[in-house]
Amino acid sequence: MSYLNNQVGYRDELLMTRSVVKKENYVLLEPDGLVKNAVPGYENCDVTILGSPSMGATFADYLVTAKAGGKNTGIGGEGIESFLYVISGEVTVKNDDQEATLTEGGYIFSPESNAITFENKSGADAKLYVYKRRYDRIEGYSAHTVVNNVNDMEWVEYEGMNNCHIKDLLPAAGDFGFDMNMHILKFKLGASHGYIETHIQEHGMYFLSGKGMYRLDDEWVPVKKGDYVFLDAYVPQACYAVGREEDFAYIYSKDCNRDVQL
């Protein structure tokens, strides 16, 4: 086991962390102190498990650095839907339906019967955000493969605010075949949510740029690029973008389109 930040030996400073772990409530993980996990199926990759059922999530999130020649022999399938997003670099992805080369901002969603494989043929590192979840089937509906790049999509004003914008990465709105969606939400400096949200959906969030103050349950917590947050059902949540230059943006998952199971 080694650490994501490659820290070894003693530090001159006091040991401290911004990470907060409140299982089945919310979790904030900063990069410092996260480990590289040994996960079967990943070759020549650094893999860090972020979200998982161990913290109360119904899904799993991963941060993956695929080195030159790095690959995976199968993510998802056999009832598990999967999603892969390229934070930086380039990888070739494939499932039973499609094969594509994804560059920064590129992504693939694959339904529960169809595993994703990837390979880094570029000769340089590629940084990936990977998600998987057991699909919640309902009769008469099914999901399908989606391949796209966020750089080819238009920003849409978020709930009537011209300094906050969103991109919906999957066609879940109006399609009950999808039981989850992925979004990228971007706040200009000083922008915020219009209210503190409280809803049944869970979130896994990876922060792509900027800095913010995030309301997590009953606390305002500073977050920034490279952090990860898990939010359980009904946790109060909202944020403000702070800083001096960079927009505050994050990619996040949300379960949707299903009734409560009793």
N, C-alpha and C positions, 0 to 999 in steps of 0.2 A: 504494500500500500504506500502511495506517495501523495503529495499534496498538490492541489491545483495551482497554487502560487509558487511551487517548487522551493518553499522555505525549508531549510535544514539548519540544524544547529541552534544556538542560543541567539536571542535578540537583545539589543541594548535597552529597548523600551520595556515598560510593563506589559504583561500579557493582557490583552483586552479584545473585545469583539463588539460589532454592531448587531450580530445575529441574535434573534429572539425566537424561541421555540415554545409555543403554546399549543400542544397537540389538540386536534379537533376544535381549534379556534383559528389562530393564524400563525404563520411561520415566516420570518424574514431570514434569509441566508445571504450573507455577504460572501464574496469570493474567498477572502482570507480564511484559511482553515478547512475549506472543503477538500475532500479526498478524491483521488482518481480511483474509481472502482474497477475491479476486474470483472468483466461481464462477458459470458460466452456469446459467440457470434460476432464480436467486434475484433477486427484484426488491425494492428498498427494504429490504434486509436486511443486517445485519452478520454475516458468516460466518467462523468460525474453524475450520480443520481441526485436529482433535486427533489421534486415532489414524489410522494409514494403513499400507499395505504398506511405505512407506519406513522405518518403524521395526521391521518384522517382523510386523505384524499381518495377518490374513487378512480384515480388515474395515476400515471407515472410520467414524470418529466425528466429529461436528460440534457446535459450540456456535453457535446461531443467535439473533440478536436480530431479530425481525420487527417493524419499525416500523409505524405506522399505515398501512394499505394494503399492507403487505409481503406477498409471496406467493412460492410456488414452482410452477413449471409441470410438475414431475414428478420424484419421488424414487423410484428403484428401477425394477422392471420389466425385461423382457428378460433374465431369469435372476438378477436381483438382488432379494433380499428387503430390506424396509426397516421401520424402527421410528421413531416420533416420540413424544417425551414432553414435556409442557408443564411446565417448571420454574416459570414464573410467567406471568400474563396469560391471554390467550384467543385461540384461532385456530379457524377452520373448516377441517376436513380432509375429504378425499374420495378414494375410489378407485372402481373399477368396481362394488364391492359395497355400500359404505356412504358416507353423509355424516353428519358429526357436528360439533357445536361442543364443543371441548375447553377446559376451564378448568384451573387449577393441579392437577397430579396426573393429568390425563387423558392417554391415550396411544392410539395406533393401531399395530398390526402389519399389514403387508400382504405377501402371498406374492409369489414371484418373478415372476409373470406380470402383476402388478397394481401400477402406480405410485401413489404418494401425491401429492396436491397439497394445498397449504394456502393460506389467505389470512387476514390479520389485519384483521377488520372492526370491531375494538373501539374504535379511536381512541387506544389506549395501547400501549406496547411489550409484546411477548410474548417470553419467553426460552425457547428450545427446545433439547432434546438429541436429535440425529438420528443414527441408525445405519443402515448398509447393508452387505450381505455377499452374495457369490455363493452361491446355494442349492446344497446338496449333495443331488442327487436320488437316491432309491432307488425301485426299481420297486414299485408298488402303494400308495404313500403320497404324500400332499400336505398342505401346510399350508393354513390358511384365515385370513381377516381376523379380527382381534381388536380390539375397541374397548372401553375401560373407563376407570375412574378409580381410582387407588390409595386415595383417600379413602373409597371404597365397599367396600374389601376389609378383612378382618380380619388383624391381625398374628398370626403363628404362631410359637411358641417355636422357636428355632433349635437343633437338636440337643440338646434337653433342658435348655437354659439359660434361666432365667426373666428374665434381664436382657439378653438378646439375641434379636431377633425378625426375621422375614423375611416378605416378600411375593413370591410367584412371579407374574409378570405374564402369562406365557403358559402354555398347557396342555401343555407339552413332556413332563412326566412321564407316561409311558404312551402317548404319541402320537408314533410315529416319523415322522409327517409334518413335525414341527418338528425342525430340526437345530441350533437354538439357543434360549436362553431369556434373559429379562431378569428381574432380581431387584432388590429394595431390601432392604438389610441395615441394621439399626439396633442400635447398642450403647448401653446406658445407661453413665453415667460409671463407669469402672473395669472395665467388661465387656471380654471378649476372646474370640477364637477359643479353642476347646478344644485346639487343636494347630496346629502349623505345617503348612500344606497343601503338597503337591507332587503335581501332576497334569498330565495332557496338555492340558487345556483352557486356552485363552487367556482373558484378561479385558480389557475396557475399562471403567474406573471413573470416574464423575464424582461428586464429593463434594458432597452436598446440604446438609449441616449439620454443625456441630461441629468437633472436632479429634481427631486420633489419632496414635499412633505405629505406623507400618506396617513390618512386616518385608518387605523387598524383596530377594530373593536373600540375601546375607549381611550386610545392613545394616538397622538400625532408622532409619527416616526420618520426620520430622514432616510430617503432611499436615493440610489443613483445608478447610473449605467453599470451593468454587470451584476446587480443584485437580483435575487429571486424571491418572490412572495407567493405563499399559498394562503387562500382565504376559504374557510369552510362556509357552509350554508348559514345565512342570516348574520354573518359578521358585518357590522356597520363599516362602511368603506367610502372614501372619497380622497381626492388629492388636490394639491396646488403645485404648479410648476415654479421652481425657484432657480436661482443661479444668475449668470451674467450673459451667456451667449447661446447655448445649445437648447433646442426644443427638448422637452421631456416626452419620451415615447416608450411604449412597451407593447409587446405581443402577449396576448392572453387567451386562455381557453375558457369556454363557458358551456356547460351542459344545457340543453334546451329541448323543446318539442315533446316532452313526456309528462304524463300525469304522475302524481304521487303514488308510490307503491305502498299498499297497506298489508 
